[in-house]
Amino acid sequence: MDFSLTEEQREVRDWVRTFVRKEIMPLEPEVLRRERAGKPGLEQSELRELQLKAKESGFWGVLTPEEYGGMNLGAVMAALLEAELGRSFIQFRFGGSADNILFYGNDEQKETYLKPTIAGDRKSCFAITEPGAGSDARAIRATARRDGDDWIINGEKTFITGGNEADFTMVFAITDKEKGGVTCFLVDREMGWKSQPIDTMGEWGPAALTFDNVRVPHRNILGEEGRGFELAMRWIGQGRYLLPARAIGACERLLEMGIEYARTRETFGLPIAERQAIQWMIADSAVEIEALRWLVLHAAWQVDQKLDSRQAQSMAKLYGGVKANEIVDRVLQIHGGMGYTRELPVERWYRELRLLRIYEGTDEIQRRTIARNLLKGHASVSGVLG
Ligand SMILES: Cc1cc2nc3c(=O)[nH]c(=O)nc-3n(C[C@H](O)[C@H](O)[C@H](O)COP(=O)(O)OP(=O)(O)OC[C@H]3O[C@@H](n4cnc5c(N)ncnc54)[C@H](O)[C@@H]3O)c2cc1C
């Protein structure tokens, strides 16, 4: 069993570590200042500029196949890079990627939707959740009715990430009520859907989308008619390990901040680092970060090996969400009153990391998946080692 990184993995990881330190972290004070003033931390043009800077060094499309100009680095490498990016609260992503399900499009759809999204010229959003259907995604009510060569879509979607910025959406609607058939449609904003921002406790907000008799050509069906649910599950399932991967970096940075503060902050004549209460918080956090790292890398490794990684991904997502929230809470506690202020990014991370327990499958839904896999015999308590 070899837990070491290859030379190439180390080199790529180190490049990203340096990029984050030199290009992203210096922007943090300004991003915090802007956010405190109720403005976006990073303008789209600034994000694009950073992405192009990374592209000059070849960083473009971490998981995108080479035939589409990507690096196709694989899941383990993607997880390692995501952890590095997570060390800053700035929501930077490398350019050159697109939602995995867009690769299921036909040639025409790839030209119109996939390639421009990879190039950064178009923005997509994934719309399945509705006011009455989140965890229970099969309970969606949005409908699409056939009308000649078109479909007419009606319904409401909610909490759609990027829904305000997207110029097209991958929307899921019922096309066969009797059989419960759901179909995915590629719908341009010009076709008539509307979006409304939703305020959240985080620094960015998703959107509510409204479809009021939106007419969409039949050729805009993504995948097969009636098989949209499978696409939706593929979208959600494939990259689940990337969310807790990002949390690894956030937790590492937060713990480093906590350690630094504990060394310098004195009470009753001693640095608080001398107190067992503080040491235990530091120790527990370090152990949990280490455990999270291996859960994430193991899930990513299973993806690369083309094994059924669903159990491992659910475990990594659940553990990441729960532990990142415990760790940020401890680090805030170590900082005392300062942790609660907006001068430090700790409270910002506290708000941001809370989302990890909710989207792309809540804690409870991950637990449900994990338990059901065990109860039905699809997974073993001994994991892949058997
Ligand atoms: C910021 C943000 C971004 C998002 N981005 C997107 C997006 O881009 N696209 C998209 O389609 N959706 C998106 N979502 C929606 C997200 O996936 C859902 O909010 C999430 O799946 C939970 O659904 P819900 O909010 O309807 O909660 P519900 O499903 O109503 O759940 C409410 C509570 O009940 C619990 N619960 C539900 N069922 C069970 C059960 N069987 N057993 C035990 N407990 C249960 C849940 O865990 C939760 O605690 C986003 C949400 C947020 C907040």
PDBQT file of the ligand as one rigid body, heavy atoms in Angstrom, charges set to zero:
ROOT
HETATM    1  C1  LIG A 401     -26.832  27.514  -1.919  1.00  0.00    +0.000 C 
HETATM    2  C2  LIG A 401     -27.521  26.347  -2.548  1.00  0.00    +0.000 A 
HETATM    3  C3  LIG A 401     -27.184  25.976  -3.843  1.00  0.00    +0.000 A 
HETATM    4  C4  LIG A 401     -27.878  24.942  -4.480  1.00  0.00    +0.000 A 
HETATM    5  N1  LIG A 401     -27.611  24.651  -5.802  1.00  0.00    +0.000 NA
HETATM    6  C5  LIG A 401     -28.455  23.819  -6.475  1.00  0.00    +0.000 A 
HETATM    7  C6  LIG A 401     -28.350  23.671  -7.907  1.00  0.00    +0.000 A 
HETATM    8  O1  LIG A 401     -27.461  24.237  -8.548  1.00  0.00    +0.000 OA
HETATM    9  N2  LIG A 401     -29.249  22.909  -8.548  1.00  0.00    +0.000 N 
HETATM   10  C7  LIG A 401     -30.265  22.242  -7.884  1.00  0.00    +0.000 A 
HETATM   11  O2  LIG A 401     -31.058  21.576  -8.547  1.00  0.00    +0.000 OA
HETATM   12  N3  LIG A 401     -30.382  22.337  -6.519  1.00  0.00    +0.000 NA
HETATM   13  C8  LIG A 401     -29.502  23.124  -5.807  1.00  0.00    +0.000 A 
HETATM   14  N4  LIG A 401     -29.629  23.262  -4.439  1.00  0.00    +0.000 N 
HETATM   15  C9  LIG A 401     -30.685  22.533  -3.747  1.00  0.00    +0.000 C 
HETATM   16  C10 LIG A 401     -30.163  21.507  -2.752  1.00  0.00    +0.000 C 
HETATM   17  O3  LIG A 401     -29.641  20.403  -3.440  1.00  0.00    +0.000 OA
HETATM   18  C11 LIG A 401     -31.322  21.149  -1.812  1.00  0.00    +0.000 C 
HETATM   19  O4  LIG A 401     -31.547  22.286  -0.988  1.00  0.00    +0.000 OA
HETATM   20  C12 LIG A 401     -31.006  19.941  -0.967  1.00  0.00    +0.000 C 
HETATM   21  O5  LIG A 401     -30.972  18.771  -1.761  1.00  0.00    +0.000 OA
HETATM   22  C13 LIG A 401     -32.057  19.735   0.144  1.00  0.00    +0.000 C 
HETATM   23  O6  LIG A 401     -33.346  19.837  -0.355  1.00  0.00    +0.000 OA
HETATM   24  P1  LIG A 401     -34.413  20.777   0.394  1.00  0.00    +0.000 P 
HETATM   25  O7  LIG A 401     -33.783  22.092   0.610  1.00  0.00    +0.000 OA
HETATM   26  O8  LIG A 401     -35.682  20.729  -0.371  1.00  0.00    +0.000 OA
HETATM   27  O9  LIG A 401     -34.640  20.110   1.805  1.00  0.00    +0.000 OA
HETATM   28  P2  LIG A 401     -35.656  18.883   2.102  1.00  0.00    +0.000 P 
HETATM   29  O10 LIG A 401     -35.473  17.788   1.131  1.00  0.00    +0.000 OA
HETATM   30  O11 LIG A 401     -37.033  19.426   2.244  1.00  0.00    +0.000 OA
HETATM   31  O12 LIG A 401     -35.128  18.444   3.510  1.00  0.00    +0.000 OA
HETATM   32  C14 LIG A 401     -35.407  19.164   4.719  1.00  0.00    +0.000 C 
HETATM   33  C15 LIG A 401     -34.715  18.426   5.867  1.00  0.00    +0.000 C 
HETATM   34  O13 LIG A 401     -35.247  17.088   5.986  1.00  0.00    +0.000 OA
HETATM   35  C16 LIG A 401     -34.192  16.150   5.863  1.00  0.00    +0.000 C 
HETATM   36  N5  LIG A 401     -34.689  14.975   5.159  1.00  0.00    +0.000 N 
HETATM   37  C17 LIG A 401     -35.266  14.931   3.931  1.00  0.00    +0.000 A 
HETATM   38  N6  LIG A 401     -35.577  13.682   3.606  1.00  0.00    +0.000 NA
HETATM   39  C18 LIG A 401     -35.169  12.891   4.648  1.00  0.00    +0.000 A 
HETATM   40  C19 LIG A 401     -35.197  11.489   4.910  1.00  0.00    +0.000 A 
HETATM   41  N7  LIG A 401     -35.696  10.620   4.031  1.00  0.00    +0.000 N 
HETATM   42  N8  LIG A 401     -34.702  11.046   6.086  1.00  0.00    +0.000 NA
HETATM   43  C20 LIG A 401     -34.198  11.922   6.986  1.00  0.00    +0.000 A 
HETATM   44  N9  LIG A 401     -34.140  13.259   6.789  1.00  0.00    +0.000 NA
HETATM   45  C21 LIG A 401     -34.615  13.726   5.649  1.00  0.00    +0.000 A 
HETATM   46  C22 LIG A 401     -33.104  16.862   5.074  1.00  0.00    +0.000 C 
HETATM   47  O14 LIG A 401     -31.839  16.265   5.262  1.00  0.00    +0.000 OA
HETATM   48  C23 LIG A 401     -33.199  18.262   5.634  1.00  0.00    +0.000 C 
HETATM   49  O15 LIG A 401     -32.533  18.308   6.870  1.00  0.00    +0.000 OA
HETATM   50  C24 LIG A 401     -28.891  24.238  -3.768  1.00  0.00    +0.000 A 
HETATM   51  C25 LIG A 401     -29.185  24.585  -2.431  1.00  0.00    +0.000 A 
HETATM   52  C26 LIG A 401     -28.522  25.617  -1.834  1.00  0.00    +0.000 A 
HETATM   53  C27 LIG A 401     -28.898  25.984  -0.412  1.00  0.00    +0.000 C 
ENDROOT
TORSDOF 0
